[in-house]
Amino acid sequence: MKNIIFDLGAVMFEWNPKKISENFTDNIELQNKIQTELYYHQDWIDFDNAIINEAEATRRASERLEIPIKDAKRLFNETKESLILISKTHDVLKQVKNKNLNAYCLSNISPELFKHVYDQHDLFELFDGIVTSGVENTGKPGKRIFEILLDRYQLNAQECLFIDDSPANTATANELGITTVTFKGLDECYKEIYSHI
């Protein structure tokens, strides 16, 4: 493989809506509501795709969750802070570059969340290209964002390995001829990745 394509959430950075909601409140009903009415709601997809900005997403979340706007803002801030670097995946990225392979980032992430992780970490300088839903206004598992990555950087799909935690996303990549690892954070996943590089 010449090109290794990394997702960010739950691959390069921790992404655990259940844990975020549990840390935010002891109220189990609200925890469940945060997951269904924020992270797994259409508004979160629109937020990722920059159709709505953080201020609007926060306002809508405040209304749906029936919590004060200041609490909704705190929830969004805690969401950003939860994006902790996964060191074992960072090591994979460094190995990729040490072997003179190309590394790319392909992520569904809002401009606001991307800015947060970009400002916190210098790993982004290791990528040869970055494509995000917040810039392109379209996201995985749709084919368009994959096509943008392949076209922009003139990549041959057969020479690419894509690492993502979502089976729907890896299924789309497979349809385009890209080799995939559906990432679950297990040792077996890392072994599979290393077998390709």
Sequence and secondary structure as in RCSB ss.txt:
>XXXX:A:sequence
MKNIIFDLGAVMFEWNPKKISENFTDNIELQNKIQTELYYHQDWIDFDNAIINEAEATRRASERLEIPIKDAKRL
FNETKESLILISKTHDVLKQVKNKNLNAYCLSNISPELFKHVYDQHDLFELFDGIVTSGVENTGKPGKRIFEILL
DRYQLNAQECLFIDDSPANTATANELGITTVTFKGLDECYKEIYSHI
>XXXX:A:secstr
  EEEE SBTTTB   HHHHHHHH S HHHHHHHIIIIITSHHHHHHHTTSS HHHHHHHHHHHHT  HHHHHHH
HHHHHHT  B HHHHHHHHHHHHTT EEEEEE   HHHHHHHHHH SGGGG SEEEEHHHHS  TTSHHHHHHHH
HHTT  GGGEEEEES HHHHHHHHHTT EEEE  S HHHHHHHHHH 
